[in-house]
Amino acid sequence: MRILDNCISRALYKIFDVSESDDESKLHVRHCIGLPSLMNMIENRRCEFMDRLLGNGSFTACYV
């Protein structure tokens, strides 16, 4: 995930001419274009999946 996130950061550097060493600027650009880090995207998708799974009803009952 870090390698893919680094590829995105390098693309932002080339497209928007953001300094590679300026993390604050890269984060600002990512925020402005609505592109969070891959870790955040994966965590959000995992939470949404778990919410849907637990809200299904068939997985909330305890089978003993």
PDB file of N, H, CA, C and O in Angstrom:
ATOM      1  N   MET A   1       0.811  -1.190   0.000  1.00  0.00           N
ATOM      2  CA  MET A   1       0.000   0.000   0.000  1.00  0.00           C
ATOM      3  C   MET A   1       0.857   1.259   0.000  1.00  0.00           C
ATOM      4  O   MET A   1       0.517   2.261  -0.630  1.00  0.00           O
ATOM      5  N   ARG A   2       1.968   1.189   0.713  1.00  0.00           N
ATOM      6  H   ARG A   2       2.245   0.376   1.225  1.00  0.00           H
ATOM      7  CA  ARG A   2       2.859   2.366   0.728  1.00  0.00           C
ATOM      8  C   ARG A   2       3.434   2.623  -0.655  1.00  0.00           C
ATOM      9  O   ARG A   2       3.594   3.776  -1.057  1.00  0.00           O
ATOM     10  N   ILE A   3       3.746   1.565  -1.382  1.00  0.00           N
ATOM     11  H   ILE A   3       3.616   0.629  -1.055  1.00  0.00           H
ATOM     12  CA  ILE A   3       4.303   1.727  -2.727  1.00  0.00           C
ATOM     13  C   ILE A   3       3.270   2.373  -3.649  1.00  0.00           C
ATOM     14  O   ILE A   3       3.598   3.279  -4.416  1.00  0.00           O
ATOM     15  N   LEU A   4       2.024   1.909  -3.573  1.00  0.00           N
ATOM     16  H   LEU A   4       1.757   1.174  -2.950  1.00  0.00           H
ATOM     17  CA  LEU A   4       0.972   2.500  -4.405  1.00  0.00           C
ATOM     18  C   LEU A   4       0.700   3.946  -4.002  1.00  0.00           C
ATOM     19  O   LEU A   4       0.501   4.807  -4.859  1.00  0.00           O
ATOM     20  N   ASP A   5       0.693   4.212  -2.692  1.00  0.00           N
ATOM     21  H   ASP A   5       0.854   3.513  -1.996  1.00  0.00           H
ATOM     22  CA  ASP A   5       0.482   5.574  -2.212  1.00  0.00           C
ATOM     23  C   ASP A   5       1.627   6.482  -2.669  1.00  0.00           C
ATOM     24  O   ASP A   5       1.407   7.650  -2.989  1.00  0.00           O
ATOM     25  N   ASN A   6       2.831   5.949  -2.698  1.00  0.00           N
ATOM     26  H   ASN A   6       3.010   5.000  -2.438  1.00  0.00           H
ATOM     27  CA  ASN A   6       3.979   6.711  -3.174  1.00  0.00           C
ATOM     28  C   ASN A   6       3.844   7.023  -4.667  1.00  0.00           C
ATOM     29  O   ASN A   6       4.220   8.108  -5.110  1.00  0.00           O
ATOM     30  N   CYS A   7       3.313   6.083  -5.436  1.00  0.00           N
ATOM     31  H   CYS A   7       3.008   5.202  -5.077  1.00  0.00           H
ATOM     32  CA  CYS A   7       3.084   6.326  -6.871  1.00  0.00           C
ATOM     33  C   CYS A   7       2.091   7.465  -7.070  1.00  0.00           C
ATOM     34  O   CYS A   7       2.275   8.307  -7.949  1.00  0.00           O
ATOM     35  N   ILE A   8       1.047   7.490  -6.261  1.00  0.00           N
ATOM     36  H   ILE A   8       0.898   6.806  -5.548  1.00  0.00           H
ATOM     37  CA  ILE A   8       0.064   8.573  -6.343  1.00  0.00           C
ATOM     38  C   ILE A   8       0.712   9.899  -5.977  1.00  0.00           C
ATOM     39  O   ILE A   8       0.469  10.910  -6.635  1.00  0.00           O
ATOM     40  N   SER A   9       1.531   9.904  -4.939  1.00  0.00           N
ATOM     41  H   SER A   9       1.728   9.083  -4.404  1.00  0.00           H
ATOM     42  CA  SER A   9       2.217  11.128  -4.525  1.00  0.00           C
ATOM     43  C   SER A   9       3.148  11.636  -5.623  1.00  0.00           C
ATOM     44  O   SER A   9       3.236  12.841  -5.859  1.00  0.00           O
ATOM     45  N   ARG A  10       3.831  10.732  -6.282  1.00  0.00           N
ATOM     46  H   ARG A  10       3.760   9.753  -6.090  1.00  0.00           H
ATOM     47  CA  ARG A  10       4.725  11.147  -7.368  1.00  0.00           C
ATOM     48  C   ARG A  10       3.933  11.703  -8.544  1.00  0.00           C
ATOM     49  O   ARG A  10       4.368  12.656  -9.190  1.00  0.00           O
ATOM     50  N   ALA A  11       2.784  11.121  -8.823  1.00  0.00           N
ATOM     51  H   ALA A  11       2.430  10.347  -8.298  1.00  0.00           H
ATOM     52  CA  ALA A  11       1.939  11.645  -9.894  1.00  0.00           C
ATOM     53  C   ALA A  11       1.455  13.048  -9.545  1.00  0.00           C
ATOM     54  O   ALA A  11       1.435  13.931 -10.403  1.00  0.00           O
ATOM     55  N   LEU A  12       1.066  13.255  -8.294  1.00  0.00           N
ATOM     56  H   LEU A  12       1.082  12.538  -7.597  1.00  0.00           H
ATOM     57  CA  LEU A  12       0.652  14.594  -7.864  1.00  0.00           C
ATOM     58  C   LEU A  12       1.804  15.586  -7.987  1.00  0.00           C
ATOM     59  O   LEU A  12       1.606  16.740  -8.365  1.00  0.00           O
ATOM     60  N   TYR A  13       3.000  15.126  -7.666  1.00  0.00           N
ATOM     61  H   TYR A  13       3.161  14.189  -7.358  1.00  0.00           H
ATOM     62  CA  TYR A  13       4.187  15.973  -7.786  1.00  0.00           C
ATOM     63  C   TYR A  13       4.367  16.417  -9.232  1.00  0.00           C
ATOM     64  O   TYR A  13       4.654  17.583  -9.503  1.00  0.00           O
ATOM     65  N   LYS A  14       4.197  15.483 -10.152  1.00  0.00           N
ATOM     66  H   LYS A  14       3.964  14.536  -9.932  1.00  0.00           H
ATOM     67  CA  LYS A  14       4.408  15.812 -11.560  1.00  0.00           C
ATOM     68  C   LYS A  14       3.258  16.629 -12.147  1.00  0.00           C
ATOM     69  O   LYS A  14       3.488  17.548 -12.932  1.00  0.00           O
ATOM     70  N   ILE A  15       2.026  16.300 -11.770  1.00  0.00           N
ATOM     71  H   ILE A  15       1.839  15.554 -11.132  1.00  0.00           H
ATOM     72  CA  ILE A  15       0.873  17.008 -12.331  1.00  0.00           C
ATOM     73  C   ILE A  15       0.754  18.422 -11.782  1.00  0.00           C
ATOM     74  O   ILE A  15       0.559  19.373 -12.539  1.00  0.00           O
ATOM     75  N   PHE A  16       0.873  18.562 -10.452  1.00  0.00           N
ATOM     76  H   PHE A  16       1.032  17.790  -9.837  1.00  0.00           H
ATOM     77  CA  PHE A  16       0.639  19.851  -9.805  1.00  0.00           C
ATOM     78  C   PHE A  16       1.923  20.585  -9.433  1.00  0.00           C
ATOM     79  O   PHE A  16       1.867  21.652  -8.822  1.00  0.00           O
ATOM     80  N   ASP A  17       3.066  20.035  -9.788  1.00  0.00           N
ATOM     81  H   ASP A  17       3.111  19.168 -10.285  1.00  0.00           H
ATOM     82  CA  ASP A  17       4.365  20.647  -9.496  1.00  0.00           C
ATOM     83  C   ASP A  17       4.527  20.940  -8.000  1.00  0.00           C
ATOM     84  O   ASP A  17       4.952  22.024  -7.600  1.00  0.00           O
ATOM     85  N   VAL A  18       4.173  19.937  -7.191  1.00  0.00           N
ATOM     86  H   VAL A  18       3.827  19.057  -7.516  1.00  0.00           H
ATOM     87  CA  VAL A  18       4.310  20.039  -5.747  1.00  0.00           C
ATOM     88  C   VAL A  18       5.648  19.427  -5.354  1.00  0.00           C
ATOM     89  O   VAL A  18       6.023  18.368  -5.857  1.00  0.00           O
ATOM     90  N   SER A  19       6.352  20.080  -4.473  1.00  0.00           N
ATOM     91  H   SER A  19       6.047  20.940  -4.064  1.00  0.00           H
ATOM     92  CA  SER A  19       7.651  19.585  -4.031  1.00  0.00           C
ATOM     93  C   SER A  19       7.494  18.209  -3.389  1.00  0.00           C
ATOM     94  O   SER A  19       6.602  17.992  -2.568  1.00  0.00           O
ATOM     95  N   GLU A  20       8.363  17.294  -3.770  1.00  0.00           N
ATOM     96  H   GLU A  20       9.088  17.470  -4.437  1.00  0.00           H
ATOM     97  CA  GLU A  20       8.299  15.941  -3.217  1.00  0.00           C
ATOM     98  C   GLU A  20       8.576  15.919  -1.723  1.00  0.00           C
ATOM     99  O   GLU A  20       8.071  15.044  -1.021  1.00  0.00           O
ATOM    100  N   SER A  21       9.358  16.852  -1.226  1.00  0.00           N
ATOM    101  H   SER A  21       9.769  17.563  -1.797  1.00  0.00           H
ATOM    102  CA  SER A  21       9.704  16.857   0.190  1.00  0.00           C
ATOM    103  C   SER A  21       8.682  17.608   1.039  1.00  0.00           C
ATOM    104  O   SER A  21       8.745  17.546   2.267  1.00  0.00           O
ATOM    105  N   ASP A  22       7.742  18.315   0.409  1.00  0.00           N
ATOM    106  H   ASP A  22       7.691  18.365  -0.589  1.00  0.00           H
ATOM    107  CA  ASP A  22       6.757  19.106   1.139  1.00  0.00           C
ATOM    108  C   ASP A  22       5.479  18.291   1.344  1.00  0.00           C
ATOM    109  O   ASP A  22       4.554  18.347   0.534  1.00  0.00           O
ATOM    110  N   ASP A  23       5.447  17.534   2.441  1.00  0.00           N
ATOM    111  H   ASP A  23       6.199  17.489   3.099  1.00  0.00           H
ATOM    112  CA  ASP A  23       4.313  16.658   2.720  1.00  0.00           C
ATOM    113  C   ASP A  23       3.024  17.446   2.939  1.00  0.00           C
ATOM    114  O   ASP A  23       1.949  16.993   2.548  1.00  0.00           O
ATOM    115  N   GLU A  24       3.122  18.610   3.552  1.00  0.00           N
ATOM    116  H   GLU A  24       3.996  18.979   3.869  1.00  0.00           H
ATOM    117  CA  GLU A  24       1.933  19.419   3.826  1.00  0.00           C
ATOM    118  C   GLU A  24       1.249  19.851   2.529  1.00  0.00           C
ATOM    119  O   GLU A  24       0.022  19.821   2.434  1.00  0.00           O
ATOM    120  N   SER A  25       2.026  20.245   1.547  1.00  0.00           N
ATOM    121  H   SER A  25       3.022  20.270   1.623  1.00  0.00           H
ATOM    122  CA  SER A  25       1.457  20.642   0.254  1.00  0.00           C
ATOM    123  C   SER A  25       0.809  19.463  -0.452  1.00  0.00           C
ATOM    124  O   SER A  25      -0.262  19.600  -1.044  1.00  0.00           O
ATOM    125  N   LYS A  26       1.460  18.297  -0.391  1.00  0.00           N
ATOM    126  H   LYS A  26       2.330  18.185   0.090  1.00  0.00           H
ATOM    127  CA  LYS A  26       0.883  17.110  -1.019  1.00  0.00           C
ATOM    128  C   LYS A  26      -0.440  16.734  -0.355  1.00  0.00           C
ATOM    129  O   LYS A  26      -1.401  16.377  -1.037  1.00  0.00           O
ATOM    130  N   LEU A  27      -0.490  16.815   0.976  1.00  0.00           N
ATOM    131  H   LEU A  27       0.290  17.105   1.530  1.00  0.00           H
ATOM    132  CA  LEU A  27      -1.726  16.513   1.683  1.00  0.00           C
ATOM    133  C   LEU A  27      -2.820  17.511   1.334  1.00  0.00           C
ATOM    134  O   LEU A  27      -3.987  17.142   1.203  1.00  0.00           O
ATOM    135  N   HIS A  28      -2.438  18.782   1.185  1.00  0.00           N
ATOM    136  H   HIS A  28      -1.490  19.082   1.292  1.00  0.00           H
ATOM    137  CA  HIS A  28      -3.402  19.812   0.824  1.00  0.00           C
ATOM    138  C   HIS A  28      -3.977  19.552  -0.573  1.00  0.00           C
ATOM    139  O   HIS A  28      -5.187  19.662  -0.771  1.00  0.00           O
ATOM    140  N   VAL A  29      -3.135  19.214  -1.524  1.00  0.00           N
ATOM    141  H   VAL A  29      -2.152  19.124  -1.363  1.00  0.00           H
ATOM    142  CA  VAL A  29      -3.594  18.917  -2.880  1.00  0.00           C
ATOM    143  C   VAL A  29      -4.510  17.703  -2.867  1.00  0.00           C
ATOM    144  O   VAL A  29      -5.559  17.708  -3.510  1.00  0.00           O
ATOM    145  N   ARG A  30      -4.120  16.668  -2.143  1.00  0.00           N
ATOM    146  H   ARG A  30      -3.268  16.664  -1.621  1.00  0.00           H
ATOM    147  CA  ARG A  30      -4.945  15.458  -2.063  1.00  0.00           C
ATOM    148  C   ARG A  30      -6.301  15.776  -1.459  1.00  0.00           C
ATOM    149  O   ARG A  30      -7.321  15.256  -1.910  1.00  0.00           O
ATOM    150  N   HIS A  31      -6.318  16.628  -0.440  1.00  0.00           N
ATOM    151  H   HIS A  31      -5.489  17.051  -0.074  1.00  0.00           H
ATOM    152  CA  HIS A  31      -7.583  17.011   0.183  1.00  0.00           C
ATOM    153  C   HIS A  31      -8.449  17.798  -0.801  1.00  0.00           C
ATOM    154  O   HIS A  31      -9.652  17.557  -0.900  1.00  0.00           O
ATOM    155  N   CYS A  32      -7.850  18.721  -1.517  1.00  0.00           N
ATOM    156  H   CYS A  32      -6.873  18.917  -1.437  1.00  0.00           H
ATOM    157  CA  CYS A  32      -8.600  19.573  -2.457  1.00  0.00           C
ATOM    158  C   CYS A  32      -9.221  18.771  -3.599  1.00  0.00           C
ATOM    159  O   CYS A  32     -10.315  19.099  -4.058  1.00  0.00           O
ATOM    160  N   ILE A  33      -8.543  17.733  -4.059  1.00  0.00           N
ATOM    161  H   ILE A  33      -7.654  17.466  -3.686  1.00  0.00           H
ATOM    162  CA  ILE A  33      -9.091  16.948  -5.164  1.00  0.00           C
ATOM    163  C   ILE A  33      -9.856  15.715  -4.664  1.00  0.00           C
ATOM    164  O   ILE A  33     -10.325  14.905  -5.464  1.00  0.00           O
ATOM    165  N   GLY A  34      -9.978  15.581  -3.346  1.00  0.00           N
ATOM    166  H   GLY A  34      -9.597  16.240  -2.697  1.00  0.00           H
ATOM    167  CA  GLY A  34     -10.761  14.485  -2.780  1.00  0.00           C
ATOM    168  C   GLY A  34     -10.105  13.131  -2.910  1.00  0.00           C
ATOM    169  O   GLY A  34     -10.778  12.134  -3.169  1.00  0.00           O
ATOM    170  N   LEU A  35      -8.790  13.084  -2.732  1.00  0.00           N
ATOM    171  H   LEU A  35      -8.243  13.894  -2.521  1.00  0.00           H
ATOM    172  CA  LEU A  35      -8.045  11.836  -2.869  1.00  0.00           C
ATOM    173  C   LEU A  35      -7.311  11.540  -1.564  1.00  0.00           C
ATOM    174  O   LEU A  35      -6.172  11.972  -1.385  1.00  0.00           O
ATOM    175  N   PRO A  36      -7.959  10.801  -0.643  1.00  0.00           N
ATOM    176  CA  PRO A  36      -7.287  10.476   0.614  1.00  0.00           C
ATOM    177  C   PRO A  36      -6.185   9.434   0.407  1.00  0.00           C
ATOM    178  O   PRO A  36      -6.031   8.888  -0.685  1.00  0.00           O
ATOM    179  N   SER A  37      -5.441   9.172   1.446  1.00  0.00           N
ATOM    180  H   SER A  37      -5.566   9.616   2.333  1.00  0.00           H
ATOM    181  CA  SER A  37      -4.396   8.149   1.344  1.00  0.00           C
ATOM    182  C   SER A  37      -5.048   6.783   1.169  1.00  0.00           C
ATOM    183  O   SER A  37      -6.208   6.594   1.535  1.00  0.00           O
ATOM    184  N   LEU A  38      -4.320   5.852   0.621  1.00  0.00           N
ATOM    185  H   LEU A  38      -3.378   6.005   0.323  1.00  0.00           H
ATOM    186  CA  LEU A  38      -4.856   4.511   0.410  1.00  0.00           C
ATOM    187  C   LEU A  38      -5.232   3.841   1.720  1.00  0.00           C
ATOM    188  O   LEU A  38      -6.213   3.100   1.784  1.00  0.00           O
ATOM    189  N   MET A  39      -4.461   4.096   2.756  1.00  0.00           N
ATOM    190  H   MET A  39      -3.663   4.697   2.704  1.00  0.00           H
ATOM    191  CA  MET A  39      -4.776   3.516   4.064  1.00  0.00           C
ATOM    192  C   MET A  39      -6.141   3.990   4.530  1.00  0.00           C
ATOM    193  O   MET A  39      -6.926   3.190   5.038  1.00  0.00           O
ATOM    194  N   ASN A  40      -6.444   5.276   4.369  1.00  0.00           N
ATOM    195  H   ASN A  40      -5.807   5.926   3.956  1.00  0.00           H
ATOM    196  CA  ASN A  40      -7.750   5.802   4.772  1.00  0.00           C
ATOM    197  C   ASN A  40      -8.865   5.213   3.923  1.00  0.00           C
ATOM    198  O   ASN A  40      -9.916   4.847   4.449  1.00  0.00           O
ATOM    199  N   MET A  41      -8.647   5.117   2.617  1.00  0.00           N
ATOM    200  H   MET A  41      -7.793   5.414   2.190  1.00  0.00           H
ATOM    201  CA  MET A  41      -9.676   4.563   1.737  1.00  0.00           C
ATOM    202  C   MET A  41      -9.978   3.110   2.084  1.00  0.00           C
ATOM    203  O   MET A  41     -11.142   2.713   2.123  1.00  0.00           O
ATOM    204  N   ILE A  42      -8.945   2.318   2.334  1.00  0.00           N
ATOM    205  H   ILE A  42      -7.999   2.642   2.302  1.00  0.00           H
ATOM    206  CA  ILE A  42      -9.131   0.907   2.657  1.00  0.00           C
ATOM    207  C   ILE A  42      -9.829   0.752   3.997  1.00  0.00           C
ATOM    208  O   ILE A  42     -10.710  -0.095   4.143  1.00  0.00           O
ATOM    209  N   GLU A  43      -9.444   1.565   4.978  1.00  0.00           N
ATOM    210  H   GLU A  43      -8.728   2.253   4.859  1.00  0.00           H
ATOM    211  CA  GLU A  43     -10.075   1.500   6.299  1.00  0.00           C
ATOM    212  C   GLU A  43     -11.551   1.892   6.207  1.00  0.00           C
ATOM    213  O   GLU A  43     -12.394   1.255   6.838  1.00  0.00           O
ATOM    214  N   ASN A  44     -11.872   2.920   5.437  1.00  0.00           N
ATOM    215  H   ASN A  44     -11.186   3.437   4.924  1.00  0.00           H
ATOM    216  CA  ASN A  44     -13.269   3.329   5.271  1.00  0.00           C
ATOM    217  C   ASN A  44     -14.086   2.238   4.598  1.00  0.00           C
ATOM    218  O   ASN A  44     -15.215   1.969   5.007  1.00  0.00           O
ATOM    219  N   ARG A  45     -13.530   1.610   3.573  1.00  0.00           N
ATOM    220  H   ARG A  45     -12.613   1.829   3.240  1.00  0.00           H
ATOM    221  CA  ARG A  45     -14.260   0.539   2.870  1.00  0.00           C
ATOM    222  C   ARG A  45     -14.464  -0.659   3.793  1.00  0.00           C
ATOM    223  O   ARG A  45     -15.516  -1.298   3.762  1.00  0.00           O
ATOM    224  N   ARG A  46     -13.456  -0.964   4.615  1.00  0.00           N
ATOM    225  H   ARG A  46     -12.602  -0.446   4.640  1.00  0.00           H
ATOM    226  CA  ARG A  46     -13.576  -2.080   5.562  1.00  0.00           C
ATOM    227  C   ARG A  46     -14.683  -1.799   6.573  1.00  0.00           C
ATOM    228  O   ARG A  46     -15.489  -2.677   6.882  1.00  0.00           O
ATOM    229  N   CYS A  47     -14.717  -0.566   7.087  1.00  0.00           N
ATOM    230  H   CYS A  47     -14.062   0.147   6.835  1.00  0.00           H
ATOM    231  CA  CYS A  47     -15.752  -0.200   8.062  1.00  0.00           C
ATOM    232  C   CYS A  47     -17.139  -0.250   7.436  1.00  0.00           C
ATOM    233  O   CYS A  47     -18.083  -0.724   8.068  1.00  0.00           O
ATOM    234  N   GLU A  48     -17.277   0.233   6.203  1.00  0.00           N
ATOM    235  H   GLU A  48     -16.511   0.618   5.689  1.00  0.00           H
ATOM    236  CA  GLU A  48     -18.569   0.170   5.511  1.00  0.00           C
ATOM    237  C   GLU A  48     -19.002  -1.272   5.296  1.00  0.00           C
ATOM    238  O   GLU A  48     -20.176  -1.602   5.464  1.00  0.00           O
ATOM    239  N   PHE A  49     -18.063  -2.128   4.925  1.00  0.00           N
ATOM    240  H   PHE A  49     -17.109  -1.860   4.788  1.00  0.00           H
ATOM    241  CA  PHE A  49     -18.363  -3.545   4.727  1.00  0.00           C
ATOM    242  C   PHE A  49     -18.841  -4.177   6.028  1.00  0.00           C
ATOM    243  O   PHE A  49     -19.840  -4.896   6.042  1.00  0.00           O
ATOM    244  N   MET A  50     -18.134  -3.913   7.113  1.00  0.00           N
ATOM    245  H   MET A  50     -17.322  -3.330   7.102  1.00  0.00           H
ATOM    246  CA  MET A  50     -18.513  -4.493   8.400  1.00  0.00           C
ATOM    247  C   MET A  50     -19.869  -3.967   8.854  1.00  0.00           C
ATOM    248  O   MET A  50     -20.670  -4.724   9.401  1.00  0.00           O
ATOM    249  N   ASP A  51     -20.136  -2.689   8.638  1.00  0.00           N
ATOM    250  H   ASP A  51     -19.485  -2.073   8.194  1.00  0.00           H
ATOM    251  CA  ASP A  51     -21.436  -2.124   9.003  1.00  0.00           C
ATOM    252  C   ASP A  51     -22.563  -2.806   8.237  1.00  0.00           C
ATOM    253  O   ASP A  51     -23.593  -3.144   8.820  1.00  0.00           O
ATOM    254  N   ARG A  52     -22.373  -3.012   6.926  1.00  0.00           N
ATOM    255  H   ARG A  52     -21.536  -2.738   6.453  1.00  0.00           H
ATOM    256  CA  ARG A  52     -23.387  -3.694   6.120  1.00  0.00           C
ATOM    257  C   ARG A  52     -23.537  -5.146   6.558  1.00  0.00           C
ATOM    258  O   ARG A  52     -24.653  -5.660   6.632  1.00  0.00           O
ATOM    259  N   LEU A  53     -22.434  -5.800   6.845  1.00  0.00           N
ATOM    260  H   LEU A  53     -21.528  -5.382   6.786  1.00  0.00           H
ATOM    261  CA  LEU A  53     -22.467  -7.200   7.250  1.00  0.00           C
ATOM    262  C   LEU A  53     -23.206  -7.363   8.572  1.00  0.00           C
ATOM    263  O   LEU A  53     -24.048  -8.251   8.712  1.00  0.00           O
ATOM    264  N   LEU A  54     -22.894  -6.514   9.536  1.00  0.00           N
ATOM    265  H   LEU A  54     -22.210  -5.793   9.423  1.00  0.00           H
ATOM    266  CA  LEU A  54     -23.536  -6.615  10.842  1.00  0.00           C
ATOM    267  C   LEU A  54     -24.985  -6.137  10.804  1.00  0.00           C
ATOM    268  O   LEU A  54     -25.798  -6.558  11.628  1.00  0.00           O
ATOM    269  N   GLY A  55     -25.310  -5.273   9.866  1.00  0.00           N
ATOM    270  H   GLY A  55     -24.650  -4.931   9.197  1.00  0.00           H
ATOM    271  CA  GLY A  55     -26.674  -4.790   9.746  1.00  0.00           C
ATOM    272  C   GLY A  55     -27.577  -5.755   9.002  1.00  0.00           C
ATOM    273  O   GLY A  55     -28.779  -5.515   8.890  1.00  0.00           O
ATOM    274  N   ASN A  56     -27.019  -6.839   8.492  1.00  0.00           N
ATOM    275  H   ASN A  56     -26.042  -7.034   8.583  1.00  0.00           H
ATOM    276  CA  ASN A  56     -27.762  -7.803   7.703  1.00  0.00           C
ATOM    277  C   ASN A  56     -28.808  -8.549   8.545  1.00  0.00           C
ATOM    278  O   ASN A  56     -29.853  -8.927   8.015  1.00  0.00           O
ATOM    279  N   GLY A  57     -28.560  -8.764   9.808  1.00  0.00           N
ATOM    280  H   GLY A  57     -27.712  -8.457  10.238  1.00  0.00           H
ATOM    281  CA  GLY A  57     -29.502  -9.477  10.658  1.00  0.00           C
ATOM    282  C   GLY A  57     -29.144 -10.929  10.841  1.00  0.00           C
ATOM    283  O   GLY A  57     -29.257 -11.449  11.951  1.00  0.00           O
ATOM    284  N   SER A  58     -28.719 -11.597   9.804  1.00  0.00           N
ATOM    285  H   SER A  58     -28.626 -11.174   8.902  1.00  0.00           H
ATOM    286  CA  SER A  58     -28.397 -13.022   9.929  1.00  0.00           C
ATOM    287  C   SER A  58     -27.075 -13.232  10.644  1.00  0.00           C
ATOM    288  O   SER A  58     -26.794 -14.339  11.103  1.00  0.00           O
ATOM    289  N   PHE A  59     -26.257 -12.193  10.748  1.00  0.00           N
ATOM    290  H   PHE A  59     -26.485 -11.294  10.375  1.00  0.00           H
ATOM    291  CA  PHE A  59     -24.972 -12.341  11.432  1.00  0.00           C
ATOM    292  C   PHE A  59     -24.998 -11.749  12.837  1.00  0.00           C
ATOM    293  O   PHE A  59     -23.998 -11.823  13.551  1.00  0.00           O
ATOM    294  N   THR A  60     -26.129 -11.159  13.250  1.00  0.00           N
ATOM    295  H   THR A  60     -26.941 -11.099  12.670  1.00  0.00           H
ATOM    296  CA  THR A  60     -26.160 -10.537  14.568  1.00  0.00           C
ATOM    297  C   THR A  60     -26.620 -11.525  15.635  1.00  0.00           C
ATOM    298  O   THR A  60     -26.336 -11.320  16.815  1.00  0.00           O
ATOM    299  N   ALA A  61     -27.321 -12.589  15.256  1.00  0.00           N
ATOM    300  H   ALA A  61     -27.552 -12.756  14.297  1.00  0.00           H
ATOM    301  CA  ALA A  61     -27.794 -13.561  16.220  1.00  0.00           C
ATOM    302  C   ALA A  61     -26.652 -14.497  16.621  1.00  0.00           C
ATOM    303  O   ALA A  61     -25.800 -14.843  15.802  1.00  0.00           O
ATOM    304  N   CYS A  62     -26.651 -14.891  17.863  1.00  0.00           N
ATOM    305  H   CYS A  62     -27.343 -14.609  18.528  1.00  0.00           H
ATOM    306  CA  CYS A  62     -25.603 -15.785  18.369  1.00  0.00           C
ATOM    307  C   CYS A  62     -26.075 -17.227  18.227  1.00  0.00           C
ATOM    308  O   CYS A  62     -27.127 -17.593  18.751  1.00  0.00           O
ATOM    309  N   TYR A  63     -25.310 -18.036  17.530  1.00  0.00           N
ATOM    310  H   TYR A  63     -24.456 -17.739  17.105  1.00  0.00           H
ATOM    311  CA  TYR A  63     -25.647 -19.445  17.349  1.00  0.00           C
ATOM    312  C   TYR A  63     -24.765 -20.272  18.270  1.00  0.00           C
ATOM    313  O   TYR A  63     -23.569 -20.420  18.021  1.00  0.00           O
ATOM    314  N   VAL A  64     -25.356 -20.815  19.341  1.00  0.00           N
ATOM    315  H   VAL A  64     -26.327 -20.695  19.543  1.00  0.00           H
ATOM    316  CA  VAL A  64     -24.596 -21.616  20.305  1.00  0.00           C
ATOM    317  C   VAL A  64     -25.088 -23.024  20.319  1.00  0.00           C
ATOM    318  O   VAL A  64     -24.570 -23.852  21.068  1.00  0.00           O
TER     319      VAL A  64
END
